[in-house]
Amino acid sequence: MSVEVVCGKCGKKVANMKMLKSIKDVIRPYNNKCPSCGQTLSTAEFSLDVQEN
């Protein structure tokens, strides 16, 4: 299973994980901003979409 973290504003993929980890750990390397559009990524405001491969 892999998990994609996607910016809610521009739809660009921020990260792709093979194992689940804290959303804080995922966005920290990007200074809590989308690397594509600069939108602030919040640990309090995110959604989870699950798709079967």
PQR file of N, CA, C, O and H, with PARSE charges and radii, in Angstrom:
ATOM      1  N   MET A   1       0.844  -1.166   0.000 -0.4000 1.5000
ATOM      2  CA  MET A   1       0.000   0.000   0.000 -0.0000 2.0000
ATOM      3  C   MET A   1       0.892   1.233   0.000  0.5500 1.7000
ATOM      4  O   MET A   1       1.891   1.279   0.718 -0.5500 1.4000
ATOM      5  N   SER A   2       0.540   2.221  -0.791 -0.4000 1.5000
ATOM      6  CA  SER A   2       1.240   3.497  -0.756 -0.0000 2.0000
ATOM      7  C   SER A   2       0.218   4.599  -0.501  0.5500 1.7000
ATOM      8  O   SER A   2      -0.965   4.451  -0.805 -0.5500 1.4000
ATOM      9  H   SER A   2      -0.271   2.184  -1.374  0.4000 1.0000
ATOM     10  N   VAL A   3       0.688   5.688   0.053 -0.4000 1.5000
ATOM     11  CA  VAL A   3      -0.169   6.818   0.401 -0.0000 2.0000
ATOM     12  C   VAL A   3       0.399   8.063  -0.253  0.5500 1.7000
ATOM     13  O   VAL A   3       1.595   8.334  -0.146 -0.5500 1.4000
ATOM     14  H   VAL A   3       1.649   5.808   0.300  0.4000 1.0000
ATOM     15  N   GLU A   4      -0.453   8.824  -0.930 -0.4000 1.5000
ATOM     16  CA  GLU A   4      -0.037  10.071  -1.543 -0.0000 2.0000
ATOM     17  C   GLU A   4      -0.575  11.238  -0.730  0.5500 1.7000
ATOM     18  O   GLU A   4      -1.741  11.237  -0.334 -0.5500 1.4000
ATOM     19  H   GLU A   4      -1.425   8.604  -1.017  0.4000 1.0000
ATOM     20  N   VAL A   5       0.270  12.234  -0.481 -0.4000 1.5000
ATOM     21  CA  VAL A   5      -0.154  13.481   0.150 -0.0000 2.0000
ATOM     22  C   VAL A   5      -0.231  14.502  -0.976  0.5500 1.7000
ATOM     23  O   VAL A   5       0.759  14.766  -1.658 -0.5500 1.4000
ATOM     24  H   VAL A   5       1.216  12.235  -0.803  0.4000 1.0000
ATOM     25  N   VAL A   6      -1.432  15.081  -1.164 -0.4000 1.5000
ATOM     26  CA  VAL A   6      -1.692  15.965  -2.293 -0.0000 2.0000
ATOM     27  C   VAL A   6      -2.151  17.330  -1.791  0.5500 1.7000
ATOM     28  O   VAL A   6      -2.948  17.411  -0.856 -0.5500 1.4000
ATOM     29  H   VAL A   6      -2.236  14.866  -0.609  0.4000 1.0000
ATOM     30  N   CYS A   7      -1.657  18.398  -2.401 -0.4000 1.5000
ATOM     31  CA  CYS A   7      -2.066  19.757  -2.052 -0.0000 2.0000
ATOM     32  C   CYS A   7      -3.537  19.952  -2.399  0.5500 1.7000
ATOM     33  O   CYS A   7      -3.966  19.638  -3.509 -0.5500 1.4000
ATOM     34  H   CYS A   7      -1.010  18.332  -3.161  0.4000 1.0000
ATOM     35  N   GLY A   8      -4.307  20.469  -1.447 -0.4000 1.5000
ATOM     36  CA  GLY A   8      -5.733  20.714  -1.677 -0.0000 2.0000
ATOM     37  C   GLY A   8      -5.999  21.885  -2.603  0.5500 1.7000
ATOM     38  O   GLY A   8      -7.087  21.983  -3.170 -0.5500 1.4000
ATOM     39  H   GLY A   8      -3.959  20.724  -0.545  0.4000 1.0000
ATOM     40  N   LYS A   9      -5.029  22.777  -2.770 -0.4000 1.5000
ATOM     41  CA  LYS A   9      -5.226  23.948  -3.620 -0.0000 2.0000
ATOM     42  C   LYS A   9      -4.903  23.648  -5.081  0.5500 1.7000
ATOM     43  O   LYS A   9      -5.731  23.873  -5.964 -0.5500 1.4000
ATOM     44  H   LYS A   9      -4.146  22.697  -2.309  0.4000 1.0000
ATOM     45  N   CYS A  10      -3.690  23.137  -5.335 -0.4000 1.5000
ATOM     46  CA  CYS A  10      -3.263  22.948  -6.724 -0.0000 2.0000
ATOM     47  C   CYS A  10      -3.352  21.498  -7.201  0.5500 1.7000
ATOM     48  O   CYS A  10      -3.268  21.234  -8.400 -0.5500 1.4000
ATOM     49  H   CYS A  10      -3.017  22.954  -4.618  0.4000 1.0000
ATOM     50  N   GLY A  11      -3.522  20.549  -6.259 -0.4000 1.5000
ATOM     51  CA  GLY A  11      -3.648  19.149  -6.639 -0.0000 2.0000
ATOM     52  C   GLY A  11      -2.342  18.427  -6.905  0.5500 1.7000
ATOM     53  O   GLY A  11      -2.353  17.256  -7.286 -0.5500 1.4000
ATOM     54  H   GLY A  11      -3.590  20.763  -5.284  0.4000 1.0000
ATOM     55  N   LYS A  12      -1.215  19.102  -6.713 -0.4000 1.5000
ATOM     56  CA  LYS A  12       0.089  18.472  -6.943 -0.0000 2.0000
ATOM     57  C   LYS A  12       0.441  17.542  -5.793  0.5500 1.7000
ATOM     58  O   LYS A  12       0.099  17.804  -4.640 -0.5500 1.4000
ATOM     59  H   LYS A  12      -1.207  20.053  -6.404  0.4000 1.0000
ATOM     60  N   LYS A  13       1.129  16.451  -6.119 -0.4000 1.5000
ATOM     61  CA  LYS A  13       1.562  15.494  -5.108 -0.0000 2.0000
ATOM     62  C   LYS A  13       2.706  16.094  -4.306  0.5500 1.7000
ATOM     63  O   LYS A  13       3.716  16.516  -4.869 -0.5500 1.4000
ATOM     64  H   LYS A  13       1.407  16.238  -7.056  0.4000 1.0000
ATOM     65  N   VAL A  14       2.539  16.129  -2.960 -0.4000 1.5000
ATOM     66  CA  VAL A  14       3.567  16.649  -2.068 -0.0000 2.0000
ATOM     67  C   VAL A  14       4.513  15.515  -1.668  0.5500 1.7000
ATOM     68  O   VAL A  14       5.728  15.707  -1.611 -0.5500 1.4000
ATOM     69  H   VAL A  14       1.719  15.785  -2.502  0.4000 1.0000
ATOM     70  N   ALA A  15       3.951  14.331  -1.389 -0.4000 1.5000
ATOM     71  CA  ALA A  15       4.773  13.200  -0.955 -0.0000 2.0000
ATOM     72  C   ALA A  15       4.073  11.899  -1.298  0.5500 1.7000
ATOM     73  O   ALA A  15       2.855  11.860  -1.472 -0.5500 1.4000
ATOM     74  H   ALA A  15       2.964  14.176  -1.435  0.4000 1.0000
ATOM     75  N   ASN A  16       4.856  10.836  -1.393 -0.4000 1.5000
ATOM     76  CA  ASN A  16       4.352   9.492  -1.611 -0.0000 2.0000
ATOM     77  C   ASN A  16       5.009   8.608  -0.566  0.5500 1.7000
ATOM     78  O   ASN A  16       6.236   8.506  -0.522 -0.5500 1.4000
ATOM     79  H   ASN A  16       5.845  10.868  -1.253  0.4000 1.0000
ATOM     80  N   MET A  17       4.208   7.967   0.276 -0.4000 1.5000
ATOM     81  CA  MET A  17       4.753   7.164   1.376 -0.0000 2.0000
ATOM     82  C   MET A  17       4.452   5.688   1.150  0.5500 1.7000
ATOM     83  O   MET A  17       3.384   5.332   0.652 -0.5500 1.4000
ATOM     84  H   MET A  17       3.212   8.049   0.241  0.4000 1.0000
ATOM     85  N   LYS A  18       5.384   4.848   1.513 -0.4000 1.5000
ATOM     86  CA  LYS A  18       5.178   3.402   1.485 -0.0000 2.0000
ATOM     87  C   LYS A  18       4.609   2.912   2.816  0.5500 1.7000
ATOM     88  O   LYS A  18       3.912   1.899   2.873 -0.5500 1.4000
ATOM     89  H   LYS A  18       6.252   5.137   1.918  0.4000 1.0000
ATOM     90  N   MET A  19       4.919   3.653   3.889 -0.4000 1.5000
ATOM     91  CA  MET A  19       4.409   3.321   5.222 -0.0000 2.0000
ATOM     92  C   MET A  19       3.723   4.561   5.786  0.5500 1.7000
ATOM     93  O   MET A  19       4.140   5.687   5.515 -0.5500 1.4000
ATOM     94  H   MET A  19       5.485   4.476   3.843  0.4000 1.0000
ATOM     95  N   LEU A  20       2.676   4.347   6.566 -0.4000 1.5000
ATOM     96  CA  LEU A  20       1.995   5.476   7.185 -0.0000 2.0000
ATOM     97  C   LEU A  20       2.873   6.128   8.235  0.5500 1.7000
ATOM     98  O   LEU A  20       3.551   5.448   9.007 -0.5500 1.4000
ATOM     99  H   LEU A  20       2.338   3.432   6.786  0.4000 1.0000
ATOM    100  N   LYS A  21       2.854   7.457   8.257 -0.4000 1.5000
ATOM    101  CA  LYS A  21       3.543   8.196   9.302 -0.0000 2.0000
ATOM    102  C   LYS A  21       2.771   9.479   9.555  0.5500 1.7000
ATOM    103  O   LYS A  21       1.850   9.813   8.810 -0.5500 1.4000
ATOM    104  H   LYS A  21       2.304   8.009   7.630  0.4000 1.0000
ATOM    105  N   SER A  22       3.140  10.190  10.595 -0.4000 1.5000
ATOM    106  CA  SER A  22       2.449  11.403  10.991 -0.0000 2.0000
ATOM    107  C   SER A  22       2.463  12.436   9.869  0.5500 1.7000
ATOM    108  O   SER A  22       3.470  12.614   9.184 -0.5500 1.4000
ATOM    109  H   SER A  22       3.888   9.920  11.201  0.4000 1.0000
ATOM    110  N   ILE A  23       1.324  13.117   9.689 -0.4000 1.5000
ATOM    111  CA  ILE A  23       1.262  14.163   8.667 -0.0000 2.0000
ATOM    112  C   ILE A  23       2.261  15.278   8.972  0.5500 1.7000
ATOM    113  O   ILE A  23       2.775  15.916   8.053 -0.5500 1.4000
ATOM    114  H   ILE A  23       0.505  12.973  10.245  0.4000 1.0000
ATOM    115  N   LYS A  24       2.541  15.519  10.252 -0.4000 1.5000
ATOM    116  CA  LYS A  24       3.560  16.516  10.629 -0.0000 2.0000
ATOM    117  C   LYS A  24       4.910  16.142  10.043  0.5500 1.7000
ATOM    118  O   LYS A  24       5.623  17.004   9.530 -0.5500 1.4000
ATOM    119  H   LYS A  24       2.124  15.002  10.999  0.4000 1.0000
ATOM    120  N   ASP A  25       5.270  14.855  10.113 -0.4000 1.5000
ATOM    121  CA  ASP A  25       6.549  14.392   9.583 -0.0000 2.0000
ATOM    122  C   ASP A  25       6.604  14.484   8.066  0.5500 1.7000
ATOM    123  O   ASP A  25       7.682  14.632   7.490 -0.5500 1.4000
ATOM    124  H   ASP A  25       4.690  14.155  10.530  0.4000 1.0000
ATOM    125  N   VAL A  26       5.455  14.398   7.423 -0.4000 1.5000
ATOM    126  CA  VAL A  26       5.404  14.459   5.959 -0.0000 2.0000
ATOM    127  C   VAL A  26       5.608  15.887   5.464  0.5500 1.7000
ATOM    128  O   VAL A  26       6.345  16.105   4.502 -0.5500 1.4000
ATOM    129  H   VAL A  26       4.580  14.278   7.891  0.4000 1.0000
ATOM    130  N   ILE A  27       4.965  16.865   6.108 -0.4000 1.5000
ATOM    131  CA  ILE A  27       5.025  18.236   5.601 -0.0000 2.0000
ATOM    132  C   ILE A  27       6.174  19.061   6.168  0.5500 1.7000
ATOM    133  O   ILE A  27       6.482  20.125   5.630 -0.5500 1.4000
ATOM    134  H   ILE A  27       4.367  16.688   6.889  0.4000 1.0000
ATOM    135  N   ARG A  28       6.807  18.605   7.229 -0.4000 1.5000
ATOM    136  CA  ARG A  28       7.909  19.348   7.853 -0.0000 2.0000
ATOM    137  C   ARG A  28       9.040  19.676   6.862  0.5500 1.7000
ATOM    138  O   ARG A  28       9.503  20.816   6.849 -0.5500 1.4000
ATOM    139  H   ARG A  28       6.556  17.741   7.666  0.4000 1.0000
ATOM    140  N   PRO A  29       9.505  18.726   6.035 -0.5600 1.5000
ATOM    141  CA  PRO A  29      10.607  19.044   5.105  0.2800 2.0000
ATOM    142  C   PRO A  29      10.253  20.149   4.106  0.5500 1.7000
ATOM    143  O   PRO A  29      11.147  20.755   3.514 -0.5500 1.4000
ATOM    144  N   TYR A  30       8.978  20.412   3.916 -0.4000 1.5000
ATOM    145  CA  TYR A  30       8.528  21.439   2.977 -0.0000 2.0000
ATOM    146  C   TYR A  30       8.174  22.737   3.688  0.5500 1.7000
ATOM    147  O   TYR A  30       7.544  23.619   3.104 -0.5500 1.4000
ATOM    148  H   TYR A  30       8.252  19.920   4.397  0.4000 1.0000
ATOM    149  N   ASN A  31       8.584  22.854   4.969 -0.4000 1.5000
ATOM    150  CA  ASN A  31       8.285  24.044   5.768 -0.0000 2.0000
ATOM    151  C   ASN A  31       6.784  24.303   5.827  0.5500 1.7000
ATOM    152  O   ASN A  31       6.345  25.453   5.839 -0.5500 1.4000
ATOM    153  H   ASN A  31       9.095  22.138   5.443  0.4000 1.0000
ATOM    154  N   ASN A  32       5.992  23.217   5.864 -0.4000 1.5000
ATOM    155  CA  ASN A  32       4.524  23.265   5.955 -0.0000 2.0000
ATOM    156  C   ASN A  32       3.868  24.001   4.788  0.5500 1.7000
ATOM    157  O   ASN A  32       2.785  24.566   4.938 -0.5500 1.4000
ATOM    158  H   ASN A  32       6.348  22.282   5.854  0.4000 1.0000
ATOM    159  N   LYS A  33       4.528  23.995   3.622 -0.4000 1.5000
ATOM    160  CA  LYS A  33       3.964  24.640   2.434 -0.0000 2.0000
ATOM    161  C   LYS A  33       4.061  23.693   1.245  0.5500 1.7000
ATOM    162  O   LYS A  33       4.986  22.887   1.146 -0.5500 1.4000
ATOM    163  H   LYS A  33       5.408  23.536   3.500  0.4000 1.0000
ATOM    164  N   CYS A  34       3.094  23.806   0.352 -0.4000 1.5000
ATOM    165  CA  CYS A  34       3.127  23.024  -0.882 -0.0000 2.0000
ATOM    166  C   CYS A  34       4.335  23.468  -1.696  0.5500 1.7000
ATOM    167  O   CYS A  34       4.491  24.663  -1.948 -0.5500 1.4000
ATOM    168  H   CYS A  34       2.342  24.461   0.432  0.4000 1.0000
ATOM    169  N   PRO A  35       5.197  22.540  -2.117 -0.5600 1.5000
ATOM    170  CA  PRO A  35       6.373  22.928  -2.898  0.2800 2.0000
ATOM    171  C   PRO A  35       6.023  23.464  -4.286  0.5500 1.7000
ATOM    172  O   PRO A  35       6.856  24.105  -4.926 -0.5500 1.4000
ATOM    173  N   SER A  36       4.813  23.211  -4.752 -0.4000 1.5000
ATOM    174  CA  SER A  36       4.418  23.658  -6.075 -0.0000 2.0000
ATOM    175  C   SER A  36       3.799  25.060  -6.062  0.5500 1.7000
ATOM    176  O   SER A  36       4.210  25.928  -6.832 -0.5500 1.4000
ATOM    177  H   SER A  36       4.136  22.691  -4.232  0.4000 1.0000
ATOM    178  N   CYS A  37       2.800  25.280  -5.179 -0.4000 1.5000
ATOM    179  CA  CYS A  37       2.073  26.553  -5.215 -0.0000 2.0000
ATOM    180  C   CYS A  37       2.297  27.431  -3.988  0.5500 1.7000
ATOM    181  O   CYS A  37       1.897  28.595  -3.992 -0.5500 1.4000
ATOM    182  H   CYS A  37       2.466  24.575  -4.554  0.4000 1.0000
ATOM    183  N   GLY A  38       2.930  26.901  -2.930 -0.4000 1.5000
ATOM    184  CA  GLY A  38       3.207  27.694  -1.741 -0.0000 2.0000
ATOM    185  C   GLY A  38       2.083  27.742  -0.731  0.5500 1.7000
ATOM    186  O   GLY A  38       2.218  28.396   0.304 -0.5500 1.4000
ATOM    187  H   GLY A  38       3.255  25.956  -2.927  0.4000 1.0000
ATOM    188  N   GLN A  39       0.970  27.066  -1.000 -0.4000 1.5000
ATOM    189  CA  GLN A  39      -0.157  27.022  -0.071 -0.0000 2.0000
ATOM    190  C   GLN A  39       0.293  26.425   1.258  0.5500 1.7000
ATOM    191  O   GLN A  39       1.003  25.420   1.273 -0.5500 1.4000
ATOM    192  H   GLN A  39       0.860  26.534  -1.840  0.4000 1.0000
ATOM    193  N   THR A  40      -0.112  27.031   2.376 -0.4000 1.5000
ATOM    194  CA  THR A  40       0.213  26.495   3.685 -0.0000 2.0000
ATOM    195  C   THR A  40      -0.530  25.185   3.896  0.5500 1.7000
ATOM    196  O   THR A  40      -1.745  25.119   3.708 -0.5500 1.4000
ATOM    197  H   THR A  40      -0.689  27.848   2.363  0.4000 1.0000
ATOM    198  N   LEU A  41       0.195  24.145   4.284 -0.4000 1.5000
ATOM    199  CA  LEU A  41      -0.385  22.832   4.544 -0.0000 2.0000
ATOM    200  C   LEU A  41      -0.622  22.718   6.044  0.5500 1.7000
ATOM    201  O   LEU A  41       0.302  22.908   6.835 -0.5500 1.4000
ATOM    202  H   LEU A  41       1.182  24.199   4.436  0.4000 1.0000
ATOM    203  N   SER A  42      -1.843  22.411   6.437 -0.4000 1.5000
ATOM    204  CA  SER A  42      -2.214  22.370   7.839 -0.0000 2.0000
ATOM    205  C   SER A  42      -2.373  20.935   8.311  0.5500 1.7000
ATOM    206  O   SER A  42      -2.937  20.096   7.608 -0.5500 1.4000
ATOM    207  H   SER A  42      -2.593  22.257   5.794  0.4000 1.0000
ATOM    208  N   THR A  43      -1.867  20.659   9.516 -0.4000 1.5000
ATOM    209  CA  THR A  43      -2.057  19.323  10.085 -0.0000 2.0000
ATOM    210  C   THR A  43      -3.473  19.159  10.599  0.5500 1.7000
ATOM    211  O   THR A  43      -3.923  18.032  10.808 -0.5500 1.4000
ATOM    212  H   THR A  43      -1.409  21.340  10.087  0.4000 1.0000
ATOM    213  N   ALA A  44      -4.188  20.254  10.809 -0.4000 1.5000
ATOM    214  CA  ALA A  44      -5.558  20.192  11.321 -0.0000 2.0000
ATOM    215  C   ALA A  44      -6.585  20.061  10.202  0.5500 1.7000
ATOM    216  O   ALA A  44      -7.695  19.584  10.436 -0.5500 1.4000
ATOM    217  H   ALA A  44      -3.823  21.170  10.639  0.4000 1.0000
ATOM    218  N   GLU A  45      -6.231  20.475   9.002 -0.4000 1.5000
ATOM    219  CA  GLU A  45      -7.175  20.475   7.889 -0.0000 2.0000
ATOM    220  C   GLU A  45      -6.661  19.600   6.755  0.5500 1.7000
ATOM    221  O   GLU A  45      -5.927  20.062   5.882 -0.5500 1.4000
ATOM    222  H   GLU A  45      -5.328  20.862   8.812  0.4000 1.0000
ATOM    223  N   PHE A  46      -7.049  18.355   6.780 -0.4000 1.5000
ATOM    224  CA  PHE A  46      -6.710  17.477   5.677 -0.0000 2.0000
ATOM    225  C   PHE A  46      -7.777  16.417   5.554  0.5500 1.7000
ATOM    226  O   PHE A  46      -8.509  16.148   6.507 -0.5500 1.4000
ATOM    227  H   PHE A  46      -7.645  17.980   7.489  0.4000 1.0000
ATOM    228  N   SER A  47      -7.867  15.819   4.396 -0.4000 1.5000
ATOM    229  CA  SER A  47      -8.835  14.750   4.181 -0.0000 2.0000
ATOM    230  C   SER A  47      -8.091  13.511   3.714  0.5500 1.7000
ATOM    231  O   SER A  47      -6.948  13.579   3.263 -0.5500 1.4000
ATOM    232  H   SER A  47      -7.272  16.038   3.622  0.4000 1.0000
ATOM    233  N   LEU A  48      -8.753  12.406   3.833 -0.4000 1.5000
ATOM    234  CA  LEU A  48      -8.169  11.126   3.463 -0.0000 2.0000
ATOM    235  C   LEU A  48      -9.059  10.482   2.407  0.5500 1.7000
ATOM    236  O   LEU A  48     -10.231  10.201   2.659 -0.5500 1.4000
ATOM    237  H   LEU A  48      -9.681  12.351   4.200  0.4000 1.0000
ATOM    238  N   ASP A  49      -8.506  10.255   1.245 -0.4000 1.5000
ATOM    239  CA  ASP A  49      -9.201   9.554   0.166 -0.0000 2.0000
ATOM    240  C   ASP A  49      -8.502   8.217  -0.040  0.5500 1.7000
ATOM    241  O   ASP A  49      -7.288   8.171  -0.240 -0.5500 1.4000
ATOM    242  H   ASP A  49      -7.554  10.484   1.040  0.4000 1.0000
ATOM    243  N   VAL A  50      -9.260   7.140   0.009 -0.4000 1.5000
ATOM    244  CA  VAL A  50      -8.700   5.814  -0.154 -0.0000 2.0000
ATOM    245  C   VAL A  50      -9.144   5.247  -1.487  0.5500 1.7000
ATOM    246  O   VAL A  50     -10.330   5.249  -1.817 -0.5500 1.4000
ATOM    247  H   VAL A  50     -10.246   7.177   0.171  0.4000 1.0000
ATOM    248  N   GLN A  51      -8.173   4.760  -2.253 -0.4000 1.5000
ATOM    249  CA  GLN A  51      -8.459   4.152  -3.545 -0.0000 2.0000
ATOM    250  C   GLN A  51      -7.815   2.784  -3.602  0.5500 1.7000
ATOM    251  O   GLN A  51      -6.655   2.624  -3.222 -0.5500 1.4000
ATOM    252  H   GLN A  51      -7.209   4.759  -1.985  0.4000 1.0000
ATOM    253  N   GLU A  52      -8.544   1.815  -4.065 -0.4000 1.5000
ATOM    254  CA  GLU A  52      -8.003   0.473  -4.221 -0.0000 2.0000
ATOM    255  C   GLU A  52      -7.267   0.409  -5.542  0.5500 1.7000
ATOM    256  O   GLU A  52      -7.793   0.829  -6.572 -0.5500 1.4000
ATOM    257  H   GLU A  52      -9.486   1.945  -4.374  0.4000 1.0000
ATOM    258  N   ASN A  53      -6.049  -0.115  -5.518 -0.4000 1.5000
ATOM    259  CA  ASN A  53      -5.246  -0.217  -6.745 -0.0000 2.0000
ATOM    260  C   ASN A  53      -5.628  -1.415  -7.554  0.5500 1.7000
ATOM    261  O   ASN A  53      -5.053  -1.652  -8.616 -0.5500 1.4000
ATOM    262  H   ASN A  53      -5.622  -0.457  -4.681  0.4000 1.0000
TER
END
